[in-house]
Amino acid sequence: MPTFAATDGVELSYRVVGEGKLDPVVCVPGGPMQASVYLGDLGGLDAHRPLVMLDLRGTGGSGAPAGEASYRCDRQVADVEALREQLGLERMNLLGHSAGASLVVAYAATYPERVGSLALITPSPRPVGIDVQADTRREILALRKGEPWHEAAAAAFEEIAAGRGQESHWNAVAPMAYGRWDDVARAHLAAEASQRNNAAAAIYYADGAFDPPAIRAALAKVDAPVLLIAGELDWGTPPTAAAEFATLFPNAHLVVQPNTSHFPWLDAPEPFVTTITGFWADQGR
């Protein structure tokens, strides 16, 4: 895997998936702090242009810092900029998933002139201060009524919402992250434990990582085209939250992908790829 040095000397790595003459897309994984391998080929998106899959510090093939403070999301913006310099790109097409979209948003707010386009996939609403109410999550959970796991998930969610959530409760609601709770989804979830740096994840969203009003003000000045993809069944970033998120950019387009949840490229790869490639084509990217 190719490597490059962060500004503090940590050796970071990335994978290039796919080939072609079109500009690459730099992909930032979520988790938070999960190795980029869980993104796979993003449902076959690699057939359309090269995907540069970054492993954040302390994950996958990347080295760990001497101190853990640099795991905080905003402090990894410099790593994304170092990757841009490594790739020799004047402007980057960036794709961020979930918590990885938080880092992409922080980068865009800091380096708007370096952004060619943004694709935010089921982005976490935390950096911009969008609060998702428990009732909104209950409404999305109700859409899954009839699933064999629904009753246990609904009971577990009430424990979580009351602040009594334990590991067993989080396990019970895990199927909500997928549009289909099948063998592919189970295998995808099972691999997470070996891919995620839990100590780093606990720091990623630590106090001070974001100033939502400042982030919102900065995003209002990002003139690059932005695509937000939300899953109809995603209760992490419900369509209503994604719609509010989209209003923060002057040039954003929201697509709610039916029958999908937090990993839309797994649930429905063909429409996922069609949506993103169509967005790039419309923008001449």
C-alpha positions as a printed NumPy array, in Angstrom:
array([[  0.   ,   0.   ,   0.   ],
       [  1.294,   3.506,  -0.79 ],
       [  2.23 ,   5.604,   2.217],
       [  2.885,   9.245,   2.994],
       [  3.934,  11.252,   6.035],
       [  1.515,  13.34 ,   8.062],
       [  2.713,  16.714,   9.311],
       [  3.526,  15.171,  12.7  ],
       [  5.505,  12.35 ,  11.089],
       [  2.933,   9.564,  11.375],
       [  3.084,   7.264,   8.347],
       [ -0.348,   7.027,   6.748],
       [ -1.461,   4.615,   4.06 ],
       [ -4.094,   4.404,   1.356],
       [ -5.346,   1.977,  -1.267],
       [ -6.223,   2.794,  -4.85 ],
       [ -9.194,   0.758,  -6.062],
       [-10.109,   0.916,  -9.73 ],
       [ -8.413,   2.49 , -12.713],
       [ -9.094,   5.09 , -15.357],
       [ -8.116,   8.493, -16.619],
       [-10.772,  10.433, -14.72 ],
       [ -9.794,  12.321, -11.579],
       [ -9.663,  10.079,  -8.523],
       [-12.079,  10.299,  -5.617],
       [-10.575,  10.437,  -2.144],
       [-12.736,   8.305,   0.171],
       [-12.73 ,   8.899,   3.924],
       [-14.131,   6.058,   6.058],
       [-16.358,   6.363,   9.083],
       [-16.801,   4.073,  12.071],
       [-15.601,   6.305,  13.544],
       [-12.   ,   5.202,  13.139],
       [-12.65 ,   2.088,  11.08 ],
       [-10.219,   0.866,   8.439],
       [-11.309,   1.746,   4.918],
       [-11.617,  -1.911,   3.878],
       [-15.26 ,  -1.919,   5.029],
       [-16.093,   0.424,   2.135],
       [-15.191,  -2.35 ,  -0.315],
       [-15.475,  -0.988,  -3.856],
       [-18.521,   1.108,  -2.884],
       [-20.932,  -1.061,  -4.794],
       [-18.863,  -1.08 ,  -7.985],
       [-18.08 ,   2.632,  -8.046],
       [-14.467,   1.714,  -8.79 ],
       [-15.526,   0.697, -12.318],
       [-16.092,   4.367, -13.095],
       [-13.008,   6.05 , -11.646],
       [-10.127,   5.415,  -9.238],
       [-11.043,   5.439,  -5.554],
       [ -8.328,   6.481,  -3.117],
       [ -9.225,   4.762,   0.156],
       [ -7.533,   6.482,   3.092],
       [ -6.817,   4.597,   6.313],
       [ -7.032,   7.15 ,   9.108],
       [ -4.197,   7.246,  11.618],
       [ -4.225,   4.229,  13.893],
       [ -6.399,   2.157,  11.552],
       [ -5.744,  -0.342,   8.764],
       [ -2.27 ,   0.087,   7.323],
       [ -1.653,   3.513,   8.865],
       [  0.62 ,   4.104,  11.812],
       [ -0.487,   5.276,  15.232],
       [  0.526,   8.649,  16.707],
       [  2.626,   8.986,  19.835],
       [ -0.264,  10.678,  21.638],
       [ -3.984,  10.001,  21.306],
       [ -5.111,  13.654,  21.158],
       [ -4.543,  13.746,  17.393],
       [ -7.323,  11.199,  16.891],
       [ -9.836,  14.01 ,  17.376],
       [-11.66 ,  14.586,  14.117],
       [-10.687,  18.214,  13.52 ],
       [ -7.032,  17.398,  14.159],
       [ -7.051,  14.923,  11.268],
       [ -7.906,  17.616,   8.712],
       [ -4.165,  18.082,   8.194],
       [ -3.886,  14.396,   7.247],
       [ -6.406,  14.834,   4.426],
       [ -4.515,  17.888,   3.191],
       [ -1.253,  15.928,   3.311],
       [ -2.874,  13.253,   1.152],
       [ -3.933,  15.881,  -1.387],
       [ -0.33 ,  17.047,  -1.609],
       [  0.849,  13.445,  -1.909],
       [ -1.507,  12.863,  -4.837],
       [ -0.512,  16.134,  -6.505],
       [ -4.106,  17.301,  -6.849],
       [ -5.012,  20.98 ,  -7.074],
       [ -8.583,  20.204,  -6.007],
       [-10.015,  16.959,  -4.69 ],
       [-13.246,  15.129,  -5.254],
       [-14.029,  13.88 ,  -1.743],
       [-16.391,  11.164,  -0.54 ],
       [-17.06 ,  10.669,   3.141],
       [-19.23 ,   8.075,   4.828],
       [-20.922,   8.571,   8.199],
       [-18.301,   9.817,  10.691],
       [-15.868,  10.096,   7.781],
       [-18.18 ,  12.725,   6.317],
       [-17.54 ,  14.755,   9.483],
       [-13.861,  14.861,   8.601],
       [-14.662,  15.714,   4.984],
       [-16.922,  18.554,   6.148],
       [-14.226,  19.849,   8.481],
       [-11.731,  19.727,   5.617],
       [-14.096,  21.588,   3.271],
       [-14.669,  24.248,   5.914],
       [-10.905,  24.697,   6.313],
       [ -9.784,  24.323,   2.693],
       [-12.79 ,  25.252,   0.512],
       [-10.503,  26.201,  -2.368],
       [ -9.138,  22.635,  -2.468],
       [-12.523,  20.954,  -2.923],
       [-13.691,  19.933,  -6.391],
       [-16.853,  18.156,  -5.24 ],
       [-18.246,  16.51 ,  -2.122],
       [-20.24 ,  13.296,  -1.815],
       [-21.535,  12.853,   1.726],
       [-22.952,   9.37 ,   2.29 ],
       [-25.311,   9.042,   5.27 ],
       [-23.263,  11.783,   6.97 ],
       [-23.201,  12.205,  10.723],
       [-25.091,  15.386,  11.659],
       [-22.919,  16.042,  14.72 ],
       [-20.42 ,  18.564,  13.279],
       [-23.209,  20.908,  12.203],
       [-25.281,  20.559,  15.357],
       [-28.331,  18.816,  13.889],
       [-30.122,  16.965,  16.668],
       [-32.115,  13.836,  15.852],
       [-34.974,  13.324,  18.282],
       [-35.864,   9.914,  19.705],
       [-39.353,  10.134,  18.189],
       [-37.825,  10.492,  14.722],
       [-35.883,   7.298,  15.302],
       [-39.011,   5.567,  16.559],
       [-40.786,   6.511,  13.326],
       [-38.026,   4.951,  11.233],
       [-37.911,   1.893,  13.47 ],
       [-41.651,   1.486,  12.911],
       [-40.988,   1.166,   9.171],
       [-39.25 ,  -2.124,   9.914],
       [-42.251,  -3.601,  11.715],
       [-42.71 ,  -7.15 ,  10.547],
       [-38.989,  -7.901,  10.486],
       [-38.232, -10.885,  12.767],
       [-35.835,  -8.794,  14.861],
       [-38.091,  -5.729,  15.144],
       [-39.696,  -6.447,  18.507],
       [-36.357,  -6.991,  20.249],
       [-34.877,  -3.927,  18.549],
       [-37.792,  -1.727,  19.594],
       [-37.491,  -2.799,  23.232],
       [-33.71 ,  -2.321,  23.16 ],
       [-34.067,   1.148,  21.672],
       [-36.248,   2.261,  24.573],
       [-33.498,   1.208,  26.97 ],
       [-30.939,   3.127,  24.924],
       [-33.162,   6.212,  24.709],
       [-33.588,   6.114,  28.491],
       [-29.82 ,   6.117,  28.973],
       [-29.688,   2.484,  30.073],
       [-28.181,   1.081,  26.88 ],
       [-25.837,  -1.871,  27.3  ],
       [-23.938,  -3.957,  24.752],
       [-26.853,  -6.37 ,  24.407],
       [-29.186,  -3.502,  23.534],
       [-26.838,  -2.125,  20.886],
       [-26.513,  -5.61 ,  19.414],
       [-30.296,  -5.877,  19.217],
       [-30.64 ,  -2.662,  17.2  ],
       [-27.716,  -3.473,  14.869],
       [-29.993,  -4.696,  12.018],
       [-31.325,  -1.134,  11.71 ],
       [-28.055,  -0.131,  10.023],
       [-28.879,  -2.327,   7.01 ],
       [-31.766,  -2.308,   4.582],
       [-31.672,  -6.12 ,   4.536],
       [-30.54 ,  -8.129,   7.537],
       [-29.088, -10.942,   5.453],
       [-25.825, -12.886,   5.404],
       [-24.005, -10.034,   3.64 ],
       [-25.079,  -7.576,   6.32 ],
       [-24.189,  -9.952,   9.146],
       [-20.718, -10.553,   7.708],
       [-20.187,  -6.829,   7.201],
       [-21.092,  -6.116,  10.825],
       [-19.045,  -9.032,  12.16 ],
       [-15.898,  -7.687,  10.494],
       [-16.231,  -4.309,  12.208],
       [-14.65 ,  -5.403,  15.492],
       [-11.318,  -6.228,  13.851],
       [-11.334,  -3.088,  11.695],
       [-12.173,  -0.422,  14.261],
       [ -9.797,   1.339,  16.662],
       [-12.097,   1.707,  19.661],
       [ -9.714,   3.829,  21.712],
       [ -9.352,   6.281,  18.829],
       [-13.116,   6.216,  18.218],
       [-13.71 ,   7.394,  21.781],
       [-11.594,  10.495,  21.061],
       [-12.799,  11.26 ,  17.535],
       [-15.814,  13.3  ,  18.649],
       [-14.27 ,  14.567,  21.908],
       [-15.19 ,  17.985,  23.274],
       [-13.854,  20.767,  21.097],
       [-13.84 ,  18.768,  17.881],
       [-16.428,  21.075,  16.327],
       [-17.946,  24.502,  16.704],
       [-21.251,  23.954,  14.845],
       [-22.067,  27.655,  14.245],
       [-18.575,  28.227,  12.849],
       [-18.775,  25.1  ,  10.689],
       [-22.166,  26.189,   9.335],
       [-20.825,  29.647,   8.48 ],
       [-17.842,  28.136,   6.695],
       [-19.956,  25.658,   4.699],
       [-22.1  ,  28.524,   3.42 ],
       [-19.001,  29.684,   1.551],
       [-18.174,  26.301,  -0.018],
       [-19.094,  26.76 ,  -3.677],
       [-18.21 ,  23.226,  -4.792],
       [-21.119,  20.947,  -5.807],
       [-22.296,  18.696,  -2.984],
       [-24.253,  15.437,  -3.112],
       [-25.869,  14.056,   0.044],
       [-27.147,  10.495,  -0.049],
       [-29.483,   9.459,   2.744],
       [-30.994,   6.051,   3.356],
       [-34.765,   5.983,   3.68 ],
       [-34.39 ,   3.56 ,   6.619],
       [-31.324,   5.134,   8.255],
       [-32.093,   6.308,  11.768],
       [-28.534,   7.552,  12.324],
       [-29.004,  10.322,   9.766],
       [-32.708,  10.264,   8.906],
       [-33.833,  11.857,   5.644],
       [-35.167,  14.867,   7.571],
       [-31.738,  15.49 ,   9.11 ],
       [-30.026,  15.002,   5.75 ],
       [-32.408,  17.536,   4.19 ],
       [-31.484,  20.107,   6.84 ],
       [-27.805,  19.292,   6.3  ],
       [-28.134,  19.968,   2.574],
       [-29.449,  23.48 ,   3.192],
       [-26.104,  24.453,   4.721],
       [-24.386,  24.404,   1.313],
       [-25.072,  26.849,  -1.515],
       [-24.883,  24.107,  -4.16 ],
       [-26.153,  20.847,  -2.66 ],
       [-28.397,  18.063,  -3.948],
       [-30.06 ,  15.51 ,  -1.684],
       [-31.022,  12.   ,  -2.776],
       [-32.936,   9.7  ,  -0.436],
       [-32.273,   6.156,  -1.575],
       [-35.341,   3.91 ,  -1.022],
       [-35.174,   0.728,   1.055],
       [-31.636,   1.433,   2.236],
       [-30.117,   2.321,   5.568],
       [-26.649,   3.392,   6.72 ],
       [-24.691,   1.5  ,   4.058],
       [-26.598,   2.209,   0.832],
       [-23.915,   0.751,  -1.432],
       [-24.504,  -2.639,   0.22 ],
       [-28.297,  -2.438,   0.268],
       [-28.754,  -1.246,  -3.32 ],
       [-25.445,  -0.902,  -5.172],
       [-26.779,  -0.146,  -8.654],
       [-28.866,   2.933,  -7.748],
       [-26.108,   4.082,  -5.415],
       [-23.524,   4.042,  -8.196],
       [-25.943,   5.529, -10.721],
       [-26.692,   8.42 ,  -8.377],
       [-23.054,   9.3  ,  -7.754],
       [-21.839,   8.899, -11.315],
       [-24.789,  10.943, -12.541],
       [-23.901,  13.679, -10.069],
       [-20.31 ,  13.761, -11.311],
       [-21.445,  13.804, -14.929],
       [-23.849,  16.673, -14.294],
       [-21.079,  18.652, -12.661],
       [-18.479,  17.795, -15.298],
       [-16.331,  16.066, -12.691]])
